[in-house]
Amino acid sequence: MKQNMIAWLKPHLNALPAEAKALCLNLYESEEDGEFDAQLVACAAYDREDPDWACPQNELYTTGEELFGFAAEDWEAALDLMLETMSEAVAEGILPDTIEYVAAGFVDGDLEEVFYRA
């Protein structure tokens, strides 16, 4: 599943505007039990103390309705899986050089920091 997610991410990462500094992986619970969706958002700025930095009015780029669907035991497992996947994406070096910050979380919850370049 992680490699499928990274394969989904790559073309979107290549399409990011040059001014993108931060990425957020928004997670959604699907209508089906045990099903979840992920959406990538890029912004020109971020605030490590304020999770609202990734709100729609700050978006430079989004995958919009092109969501990545996946299964997980529950919402905690879904979040853990996305955090692990984004950490692997960072480790693989597929992020554009302009990206300074990466976070992931459910749209109605807190964001978890995945990567920060000081």
N, C-alpha and C positions, 0 to 999 in steps of 0.2 A: 504494500500500500504506500509506503514512504516513497518508493521510486516512482510510482504513478503520480503522486502529489508533486514531486520535484519536476517530473516531465510536464505536468500542467503548469507549474510556475514559470519554467524557463522562457516560453515565448512572451509571457507577460512581463517578466523582468527585462527582457530585451526591448520591450515597447515603452518602458518608462521614460518620461521626459527627463532631460538632463538636470533639471532643478529639483528632482526628487531626492529628499534627504532621509525619509523615514518610511517604513513599511509597517502595516498592521494587517494581520490575518484575522478577519472577523469570522467568528463561528456562530452558526445558527443550528438550533434543533429543528429537525425535519418533522413533517407531519407523521411519519412512520416511527414507531418505537425503535430505538437503537440506531437511527439514521441521523446523520449530521451533514451540514454543508459548510464550506469555507469560501470566503471571498477575500481577495487581495485588494488593499487600498494603499496608495502612495500619497505622501504629503510633502510639501516643501519645508515644513518645520514640525517640531515635536516638543513636548514638554514632559520630561520623565516623571514629574510630580502631578500632572493633570492628564488623566486618560481621555479627556474630551478633545485632545489634539487631533484625533483621528476621525472627528465627526464629518459629516458630508460636506459642509461648507468649506472645509480645508482640503478636500481631495483634489489632487492633480490627475490622478489615474485611479480607475477601479475596474475590476473584472465584471462589475455590474451583475447581470443575471447569469453570467457564465460562472457557475459555482462548481466547486469540487465536492462531490458527494462521497461519503464514506460511512462505514459502520463502526460502532464502538459500543461497549457494554453499557456505559452511562456517560453523563456529561463530563465527569472527572476524567474518565479514560479518554474521551474525545479530546479534551484540552491537553492532556499529557501527550497524546499521539501527535497533535499539531505542534506542540512545543519541541518535541523530539525531532519532528520532520523539519521544522524551521532551523533548528540547531544544526542538523545535517546539511541543509542547504547552505548555511553560513560556512560550515567547515569545508564543503566542496568548492567554495570560492565562486559560486554562481551569481552572487549579488553584484550589481554595478558598483564601481568605486565611489560613487557619490553617496551611497547609503551609509548613514551614520548610526541608525537606530532601527531595531526590529522588535515588534511586540505581537502578541497573539492573545485573544480572549473572546469570550462571548459578547455579543453586541450589547447585552443588558447587564454585563458584569465588569469586573476589573480586568485590566490588561496585565499580562505577564511579560516582563522584559526577557527577550531572547538574546539580543546583541546590542552592544553600545560601543561605538568607537570614539574615544575621547579625543 
